[in-house]
Amino acid sequence: MTDGSAEQASTLTSLTERERDELADFVRQAHGPRLSRAEFADALCLVLEDVSGFENPSPDMLAHLICAIWDCYRSTSN
């Protein structure tokens, strides 16, 4: 794991439940509560481009992040 990958993994694991909820809420407010998972992933990637430490996530990190925040998004969108 390179230093950048280690930093990304650390950043991902340091997200609190509140921070994940806030990211999900931001996507919900910007794009609506009824996105498909693919639409949600695209919207989240757009948001993450502007978040320090998430500009260029590894594919594994991105998949994990999408999964975790998708769960938050769906739990409050229904």
C-alpha positions in Angstrom: 0.0 0.0 0.0 1.5 3.4 -1.0 1.3 6.4 1.3 -1.6 7.8 -0.7 -3.5 4.5 -0.4 -2.8 4.3 3.3 -4.1 7.9 3.7 -7.2 7.1 1.7 -8.0 4.0 3.8 -7.4 6.1 7.0 -9.7 8.8 5.7 -12.4 6.3 4.8 -12.3 4.5 8.2 -12.3 7.9 10.0 -15.7 8.9 8.6 -18.2 9.0 11.4 -21.8 7.8 11.0 -22.8 11.5 11.1 -20.4 12.4 8.3 -21.8 9.5 6.2 -25.3 10.7 6.9 -24.4 14.2 5.9 -22.9 13.1 2.6 -26.1 11.0 2.0 -28.2 14.0 2.9 -26.2 16.3 0.6 -26.8 13.9 -2.4 -30.5 13.6 -1.4 -30.9 17.4 -1.3 -29.0 18.0 -4.6 -30.4 15.1 -6.6 -33.6 13.9 -4.9 -34.5 10.9 -2.7 -35.3 8.4 -5.4 -32.0 7.8 -7.2 -31.1 4.3 -8.5 -27.9 2.9 -7.0 -26.0 3.8 -10.3 -27.4 7.4 -10.2 -26.5 7.7 -6.6 -22.9 6.4 -7.2 -22.5 9.0 -10.0 -23.9 11.8 -7.8 -21.7 10.8 -4.8 -18.6 10.7 -7.1 -19.3 14.3 -8.1 -19.5 15.4 -4.5 -16.4 13.5 -3.5 -14.3 15.3 -6.2 -14.5 18.4 -3.9 -13.7 16.6 -0.6 -10.1 16.6 0.5 -8.8 13.0 0.6 -11.5 11.6 -1.7 -10.5 13.3 -5.0 -9.0 10.1 -6.5 -10.2 7.2 -4.4 -9.0 3.7 -5.2 -11.7 1.4 -6.8 -12.0 -0.6 -3.6 -12.3 2.5 -1.4 -14.9 4.0 -3.7 -17.0 0.8 -3.8 -16.9 0.6 0.0 -17.8 4.2 0.4 -20.7 4.0 -2.1 -22.0 1.0 -0.2 -21.8 2.6 3.2 -23.3 5.9 2.1 -26.0 4.2 -0.1 -27.2 2.5 3.1 -27.5 5.9 4.8 -29.2 7.4 1.7 -31.8 4.6 1.4 -32.5 4.4 5.2 -33.7 8.0 5.2 -35.2 8.2 1.7 -38.0 5.7 2.2 
